[in-house]
Amino acid sequence: MKVVVAKTAGFCFGVKRAVDTVYEQAGQAGGAPLYTYGPIIHNEEVVRDLEEKGVRVLNSEEELEQVTEGTVVIRSHGVSRRICEKLEAQGLRVVDATCPFVKKIHNIVREESEKGRTIVIVGDGSHPEVEGIRGWCSGKAYVIESPEEAERLKFPEGTRLCIVSQTTFNYNKFQVLVEIILKKSYDSIVVNTICSATHERQAEARKLASKIDVMLVIGGKHSSNTQKLYEICRKECNNTYYIQTIRDLQKEWLEGRRSVGITAGASTPNHIIEEVQRNVRIKF
């Protein structure tokens, strides 16, 4: 059986930087309290390993308010201005591991909203990255992720818009939604803030899925970028399966198949990808 692993599979720059930062802080903590605001990445195995090293996850503002000492690491998704101010007001040591590409979006929406533009964010409104981006807007921000939502957007005549995107959004879908908004003839500026690593990963996954018999997409069940990879691959290959680890792999998926493609989300560690690749080669 031919097994092909996408070159772009696994940790992206921002995620690797954030994970390395937490492990580094854990090694230096010396027993002092160490937290991440939200899971450092959407991968349960990594979060569990960090917990064993003494890193606690703060899942809400309410939990944050109970912390009186120690270090809080801001994950790659970033946080809102309000959370930054709260961390500072509580006198906590802060290590900011926000992905530079996300930080760039924070600066764009802050500056453009201060200039009077209404911000439209293309992405998943419940995703922590989008929640953080919205939290840097001076005025109201609108979040859309479907053509229907884009069609429903209506603003007073003369409204000036600034359109940005969640870094991991599907590039082709972003283009479709932007075209719908631009037809409404508002004074709009569009900033494609999908990171290049995401675009490359999606393009490679699409190409690979179109050439093989079975496609395996590896990633945490809450990983937005992995879910989008699955959607992209599923359109090219009917035999596309979403797994978190080798334990989810089912033998019948591969029976009688001649080729298997493997890709993985930005929060999937290399050892999980390698384990899947190795087991597909050996067992099937």
FENJOWO-V825732 format. One record per backbone hydrogen bond with DSSP energy under -1.0 kcal/mol. NH is the residue of the N-H (numbers start at 1). CO is the residue of the C=O. E is the energy in kcal/mol with one decimal. If there is no record, write none. Layout:
BEGIN
[[NH CO E] [NH CO E]]
END
This chain:
BEGIN
[[2 258 -2.7] [4 260 -3.0] [6 262 -3.2] [9 6 -1.4] [10 264 -1.0] [16 12 -2.6] [17 13 -2.4] [18 14 -1.9] [19 15 -2.9] [20 16 -2.8] [21 17 -1.8] [22 18 -2.0] [23 19 -2.3] [24 20 -2.3] [25 21 -2.4] [26 22 -2.7] [27 23 -1.8] [29 25 -1.1] [32 29 -1.8] [35 71 -2.7] [36 56 -2.0] [37 73 -2.2] [38 36 -1.2] [38 58 -2.0] [43 41 -2.0] [47 43 -2.1] [48 44 -2.4] [49 45 -2.2] [50 46 -2.2] [51 47 -2.1] [52 48 -1.7] [54 51 -1.7] [55 50 -2.4] [56 34 -2.4] [58 36 -3.0] [64 60 -2.0] [65 61 -2.4] [67 64 -1.8] [71 33 -2.2] [72 93 -2.8] [73 35 -2.8] [74 95 -2.5] [78 75 -1.8] [81 135 -1.1] [84 80 -1.8] [85 81 -2.4] [86 82 -2.1] [87 83 -2.5] [88 84 -1.9] [89 85 -2.5] [90 86 -1.8] [91 88 -1.4] [92 87 -1.7] [93 70 -2.0] [95 72 -2.3] [97 74 -1.8] [99 76 -2.1] [103 99 -2.6] [104 100 -1.8] [105 101 -1.0] [106 102 -2.0] [107 103 -2.0] [108 104 -2.1] [109 105 -2.8] [110 106 -2.1] [111 107 -2.4] [112 108 -2.8] [113 109 -2.1] [114 110 -1.7] [115 111 -1.1] [116 113 -1.2] [117 112 -2.4] [118 160 -3.4] [120 162 -2.7] [121 142 -3.6] [122 164 -2.5] [123 144 -2.5] [127 124 -1.9] [131 127 -2.4] [132 128 -2.2] [133 129 -2.3] [134 130 -2.8] [135 131 -1.3] [136 133 -1.9] [137 134 -1.5] [142 119 -2.7] [144 121 -2.3] [150 146 -2.0] [151 147 -2.5] [152 148 -1.7] [159 156 -1.9] [161 187 -2.5] [162 118 -2.3] [163 189 -2.9] [164 120 -2.5] [166 122 -2.9] [169 166 -1.8] [174 170 -2.2] [175 171 -2.0] [176 172 -1.8] [177 173 -2.4] [178 174 -2.5] [179 175 -2.1] [180 176 -1.6] [181 177 -1.9] [182 178 -2.7] [183 179 -1.4] [184 181 -1.6] [185 182 -1.6] [187 159 -1.3] [188 186 -1.4] [189 161 -1.8] [191 163 -3.1] [193 191 -1.2] [195 167 -1.1] [199 195 -2.0] [200 196 -2.7] [201 197 -2.3] [202 198 -2.6] [203 199 -2.4] [204 200 -2.6] [205 201 -2.3] [206 202 -2.4] [207 203 -2.1] [208 204 -2.7] [209 205 -2.7] [210 206 -1.2] [211 208 -1.7] [214 259 -1.5] [215 239 -2.5] [216 261 -3.1] [217 241 -3.1] [218 263 -2.4] [219 243 -2.3] [223 220 -1.7] [227 223 -2.0] [228 224 -1.9] [229 225 -1.7] [230 226 -2.4] [231 227 -2.1] [232 228 -2.2] [233 229 -2.7] [234 230 -2.7] [235 231 -1.2] [237 233 -2.6] [240 238 -1.3] [241 215 -2.8] [243 217 -2.6] [248 245 -1.7] [249 246 -1.3] [253 250 -1.4] [254 251 -1.6] [257 254 -2.0] [260 2 -3.0] [261 214 -3.0] [262 4 -2.6] [263 216 -2.4] [265 218 -2.5] [268 265 -1.6] [273 269 -1.4] [274 270 -2.9] [275 271 -1.8] [276 272 -2.1] [277 273 -2.5] [278 274 -2.8] [279 275 -2.3] [280 276 -2.4] [281 277 -2.0] [282 278 -2.3] [283 279 -2.6] [284 280 -1.1]]
END
